[in-house]
């Protein structure tokens, strides 16, 4: 009742202002140039960090989608200016931005990209626009795509450190850089396939966007870095325009007719009436970000970055399942994997929600190993063509410093109760019986992994096995093998979830993160600050040579 009264009071208080603003806009409409600044990292949702946090992400992709959705309905928006800086993140995140930009083309609207930083990722995103402009004073450094790995096996052997590794899956190669001097044939095959698939798709997209031949684009990338004139001659950019001339070129000057509006400040055409909406059905967003691990929350992390601990993910899923307003869950996964036991607990938590409500998994840059384990419990899986996924396999590894300790004269004395009490000690290698037992347990976990994937994908274990073995696939390769249902980005996953639930994703999401006592977080930060000040004071008072103390605030 109180909520309804408050909504009515707010409605009538705002009514004169909204009517006046909407009427003025209809009498004297001004063209609008919508400006998108793509620079840094653009997460799926806006991070709600502490006010003093130094982390500043760009506009979230959900926020960007809301602005672009409103712009499509706004006849005043005739031009969209996409300013592209140094994009961070992987190819899936960049692809999601590219898809959002591409959706704005057409309907008589002009979409222009201006490159502030021209690497391959930026050029790929820009190619989705009608025109690509660059500065005549810059350099086009789109020099192709590759992977470089350092192999430390010989180095560690020289200093007396070894790595004891037990794996299930011929392609499970995470520890190879620490144990070998070159990749195995299986790993080399997988790496070649990953780079080849990503490179061909990027080249094809740039060629299609710029109306060029594939060989022309390949030749341009092989010749990079290019001076601006060469990039223009090869067709990678449409025009060379100084940044100071952008306003005049787009008619955005003080005397121009168009008004420039940044996407984060754009709210669409003014509404004549204030919003008066009751609590309606909604969708939930649950995130699995970072390494999957057992245990509770990281108390030092901000609420927006609690990681992928079992407590963080399972608690969020339980709350989403119990909230009556929630009709479905978008499970956003950006994780390379981690603990097998934590992955199993999360799989069960996702399955529990899926028994009550639709769950769609949206893969980010990486959703491999445990990340894929968790995703397989959803009703559907959406991956970007450039997502790194799969890696259905298990490994266990520990560094062994036995030779190093002997070399420097360190002796180890053990007092044990149980033949294998020190089995996981770093000071010795596995015994023959210990390795056999560990191999048996690793094989058991691998079999469970295969079973969970088969259950989630509605297939038999024998059908999944050829695509497992720890091999990493791109999203496109995974879709061809039935590990992923659909290829796409945020829009595809949101539309699919909307179809299954009947809820419009444009209404926004209820973001479920674990509840943590704010007072404990505040007192913890105050304690860290006091300890840091005390350390600085101690250094300042120290006698003898001058000492330096560096303190970094943790976000």
N, C-alpha and C positions, 0 to 999 in steps of 0.2 A: 504494500500500500504506500509506504513512504517513498519507494522508488518511483511509483507512478506519479505521485504528487510532485516530486522533484523534477521529473521529466516534463510535466505540464508547465511548471513555473519557468523552467529553462526555455521551453518552446516559445512561450509568449514574451519572454524578456528579449529573446533574440529576433523575434519576428520583424520588428520595424527595420532593424539593420539589414537582414537578409533581403527583404523586399526592396529596400533602397538600392543595395548593391546590385541585385539582379536587374532592376529596372534601368539603372545607369549603364550596365553592360549591354543591354539590348538597344538602348538609344544610341550609344556611341561605342560600338564594338571596335576593338583594336586587334590587328593581327598579332599572333603570338609566335615567337621562335622558342621552342622548347629545347633547353640545353641539358645534355647528359654529360656529366664528367665521370669517365671511367678511368680511375687511377687507383693503384694499390689493390687491396683485397675487397671483394664485394661478396660477403657471405649471403647465405640464403635468407637469413633474418638479421635484424639489427641486434647487435650485442649490447646488453644492458650492463655495462661495467660501472665501476665506481667513478664518481665525478673527478677524482684526482688521477684516474688512470691515464697513462700516456698512449694507450692504444686507440687509434682513430681509424676505423675502417671507412670505406666509401659507402655510398647508399646501398642498402641491402637489395637483393634481387626481388624480394617480395615487395619492398617499397617502390622499386623501379617499375615493377609490373603494375602496381596500382596507378602510378603516374601515367604510364603508357596507355593503360586501359581507359583512363579518363580522357587522354589526348585523342584517342580514336573517336570519341564521341563529341569532341570539341571542334567545331568548324573553324574556330579562330586559329588553330594550330596548322599553319601551312608549311612550316619548316622545322625539322628536328636536327639540331647540331650535336653531333656525338664527338666530344673531345676525348681523345684516348692518350693516356699517359703510360707509365710503367705498370703494367698489370701484374699482379702477384697471383699465386695460386696455380693450379694445373690446367690441363686442357679441357677438362669437364667444366670447370668454372668459367673459363673463357668461352667455351661453346655455348653455355647457358646465356651469357651476355650477348653473344652473336645472334642467337635465336631470338632474343627479345628485340634487338635492333632490327633484324630482318622482318619481323612481324609488322613494323611500322611502314614498310615500303608499300607503295600503291595508293589508291584512292586520291590521286592528285597531290599527295603530300611529298615534299622534297626531303630526303634524308641525306645529310652530308656528314662525313667523318673528317675530323682534323687531327692529324697525327703529331703529338708532341714528342712521343718516343716510338721509334719505328723498329721494333724487332718483329720476328715472325708471328708471335702471338697477337701483337697489336695489328699487324697488317691483315691477319686472318679475320679478326673481328671487324676491322674497317671494311673489308671486302663485301660485307653484307649491306653496305650503304649504296645509294645511287651514285654518289661521287666521293672520291677520296682526295683530300687536300693535304699537303705537307708544306713545311716551311722551306724556303729556299736556302736557309742557313743551316739546315740539319744534315743528317746522314741516314740513309736507309740501310739498316743493318740486319735485314731478314736473311740470315745465312744458312737456313736449313735446320734440320732437327736431328739430334743424336743423343746417345747415352754414353757416358764415360764412367768406368768403374776402376777403382784401385784395388789391387790384390796384394794383401799383406802377409800371405802365408810364409814366404821366405824370410821376411823381416822378423816376424814373431818367432820363427824357428831359430833365428840367429841369437835372439836374446833369451831363448829358453822358455818361451810361452807357446803352448799348444792349445787347440780347441777340440774337446771331445764332443762329437756330434752324432746324434742318432736321428734319422729321418724316415718318414713314410711318404714316398713319392719321388720319382726320379727327377722331377723338375723343381723340387723344393730346395731352392738355391740360396736362401737368405744368408747362410754362413759361409758360402764359398769365398767371398773376398777375404775372409780371415783364415782360411785353411788352404787355399790354392794359389797358384801363380797365374792361372788363366781359367776361363770358364769351362765347364764340362760341355761336351757336344750337345747335350739336351738344353742346357742353359743358353748356349750360343744360338741354338735354333729358336728358342723362345724370344730372346732379345731381338734377333733379326726380324722375326715376325711382328713384334710389337712396334718397333721403329718403322718398319715398312708400311704397316697398316695406317699408323698415325700420319706419316709423311704423305702418303698417297691421298688420304682424305683431305688434308690441309691444302695440298696443291690443287686438288680438284675443286674445292670450295673457292679458293682464290681465283682460279681460272673462270669458273662460272660467274662469280660476282663481278669480275673485271672484264668479262667477255673476251678472254684470251685463250689461246691454245695451251694445252698441258705442257708441251715442250717449251713454249715461250716462258711460262712461269718457272719451270725447272731451270732453264738457262739463266733467268734473272736471279734466282736464288743461288745458283752455283757461282755467279759473278759477284755476289754481295761480299762486302758492303759496297753500296752504290752512292755516288753523289746525287743530289736531288734531280739534276738534269737527266742523268741516266735512268733513274727510276721513272721519270716522266716519259722519256722516250720509249721505255720498255712496256709502258702501260700499267705499271703497278700503282701509280697515282694519277689523278685526273688533272690536277693543277698545282702550281706552287704559289702559295699565298702567305705573305708575312702575317704573323699573329696580330700585329697592329691594324692590319687592313680587314680583319674578319668582320668588324662591325659594319663598315661601309659595304663590303661585299654582300652581306646578308641583310642589308638595310636595317641595321640595328643601332645606328648612331643616335645621338640625342635628338636630331631633327627628323629621323626616320619614322616611318609609320609603324613598324613592328616593335613589339615589346619583348625583350628577352626575359625568360623565366627559367630558373634552375629547377630541375626535376624534383629536388627535395622540398622546394617551396611551392610547387604547383599542386593545386587542388581541383583542377577542372573548371568548367564554367560555373559561375556563381549560381547557387540554388535559391529559388524564391522562398522556400520554406525551410526552417530548421529541421534537423533530423529528429524524429520521434519514434524510435524503434524499441520494442520490448526485447527481452532476452530471447534470441532465436536459436535454432539448432546451429551448431558450429562444428568445425573440424579441428583436430588437434595436431600439433607438430611435436614430435619427439626426436631428439638428435642423439646419434652415436658418433661422437667425434673424438679422434685421437686413439691412442693404444688401448685396447680392451684389457681391463685388469680386474682382479678380484679386490674386494674390500669396499670401504666407504668412500665418502667424498673427500676431495682434496680441499682442506679448510683454507689453504692459502690462495686458492684460485677464486676469481670473481664468480658470481652466480651464473654468468653467461658462458663460462668455460669450465664446467665441472668435470669434463673429460668423459671417458667411457668406462667408469667403474660400474660394478654390478649394482651397487646401491643407487647410483645416479640414474641409470637407465631403467632398472626394474621399478624403482619408486615412481618415476615419471610415467611409465606404462600403466602401472596400477592406478594411478590417479586418473589417467585418461580413460581407463576402462570403467571406473566408478562414476565419472562425471556424466550426468544424464544428458546434458546439452550436447555432448560430443557424439557425433554420428559416425565418424571415421577418423583414422589416424594416418598421417603422412610420416613415415619413418625415414629420416634423412641420415644417410650413413656416409661418413668420410673417415674411414679407419683402415689401417693396414693389417689389423688383427691383433693378436696378443694371447691372453690366457685361454686355454681350452675350456677350463671349468667355468670361467666367466662367460664365455661364448655360449656354452650350453644353458646356463641360467638365463641369459638374455633371450636365447631361442625359445625357451619355455615361456618366458614372459610375453614375448611377441605372439606366440601361439595362443596363449590364454586370451589376449585381447582379440585376436583374429576369430576366436570362437563366438565373440559377441558383436564385433563391429568390423567393417572392412578396413584392411591395413594395406597400404601401398608403400613399398620401399623405393626411395629415390636415392640412387648412388651418386656420390660426388666424384672428386678426382680419383679416390682410391676406396674400394670396398672389397678387399681381398682377405683370404684366409678367414679369420674370425669375423671380419666384416661381412664376408659373403655368407658365412654360417648363420649370422643373425638375420640377414636379408631373406634367406631361403624360407623363413617361417611366415613371410607375408603372403597375402593373396596374390599380389603381383609385384614384379620387379621392373623398374625403369632405370636404364643406364644411358649415359652419354656415349657416343661412339668412341670417345677418347678416355673413358673411365678405365682404370686398371682394376680388374676383378678376377675372380676365380681363386687360384692358389689353394685348391682344395687338397690339403696335405698337412702333415704334422712334423715338427722337429723339436728336438731337445738338445741344448748345447751348453757347455760350461767351459770357461778358460781353465787351462791347467798350467800352473807356474812351478811344477815340480823341478824341471831342469834349471829354471832361473834361480830358485832357492839354493839348489846344489851348487850352482856356479858362484854365488856370492857367499857361500858358507853358512847358510841358514839350515838348522836341523829341526825337524818336526817330531814332537812326541805326542802320541795319542793315548787317551784312556777311553775305551769303548765298552759298551754293553750291547751286544748285537753284532753279527758278522758284517752288516752293511751300514752301521751307524754313521760312518764317515763317507758314504758313497758319493755324496754330492759336494764333498770338500774340493776346493780348488787346488789343493796341494798334492793331489794324486789322480791318476787316471782310473777309469772304471776297470774293475776286475772282469774276468771272463764271464762269471756267473751274473755279475751286476749288469753288464752290457746286455746279456741275453734277456734278463728280466725287464730291463728298460725297453728293449726292442719289442718285447711282448706287449708292454703297456702302451707304447706308441702306436703299435699296430691296432690295439683295441680302440684307442681314441680315433684313429683314422677310420676304422670301420664305423664308428658312431657318427663321425662327420659325414661319411658317405650316406649313411642311413638317413640322417636329418635332411640332407640335401635332396635325397630321393623322395622322402615324404613331402617336403615342401614343394618340390617341382612336379609331383604326381608322376614320377617315373620309377623305374626299377634301379637297383644299385648297379646292375650290369650295364645299364644305359648311361649312368653317370660316370662310371669308372674311367672310360677312355678319355674323358675331358678333365679328369682330376689329376692325380699324380703330382700335385703341387704346382702345376703350370699356371702362369699368369696370362690372362687374355685381355685384349681391349674389349670395351663394351660391344663393339660391332662383332668381334669374333665370338664373344660369349653368346650373343643373340643367335648367331648362326648355329650354335651348338645346343641351343635350348636352355642355357643357364640363365638367360635374361628374357623377359617377356616382350618388352618394347624398347626401342631406341628413342631417345628424346631427352629433353631437359625439364626444367621446372614446370613449364606450361603443360607438357604432356602428362606428367605425373598428377598435377592438380586437376586437369580435366578428367582423367581417369577416375580419380577419387571422387570428384563431383558427380560423375555418372553413376557410380556405385552407391552413393549416399543420397543423391538428390539435393545436396547442399552446394550453393554457389561458392566456390573458393574465393571469389572477389570480396566476400565479407571479411576475410582475414582469418587468422588462426589463433587458437588458444595455445600458447607455448607452454609446455609442461617441462619444468626443470625441478630438481629436488628442492624442498624447502630447507633452508638453513637459518638458524637464529642470527638475525642481523646484528644483535648486540655482541655475540661471540666473534663475528667477523670484525666488527669495529674495534673491540678490545684487542683482538689479535694484531690488527694493523698498528694500533697505538703502541703495543708492546714491541713490535719490530722497529718502529720509529725510535722509541726510547733506547733500545739496544744499539741501534745504529749511531745515535747521538753520543751515547756513552763510549762507544768504540772510537769515534772521532776525537772525543775529548781526551781519551787515554793516549791516543797517538800524539796529540798536540802537546801533552805534558811529558812525553817520553824523553829521557836523556839520550845523549849519543847522537849517531848519524840521523839525518832527517828521514822520516818514514812517511809513506803515502798510504792512505786508506781509501779504497774505492767502494762506494755504496750504491747499489742499484735497487730502485724500487721494484718490487714484484707486482705485476699487474694481475 
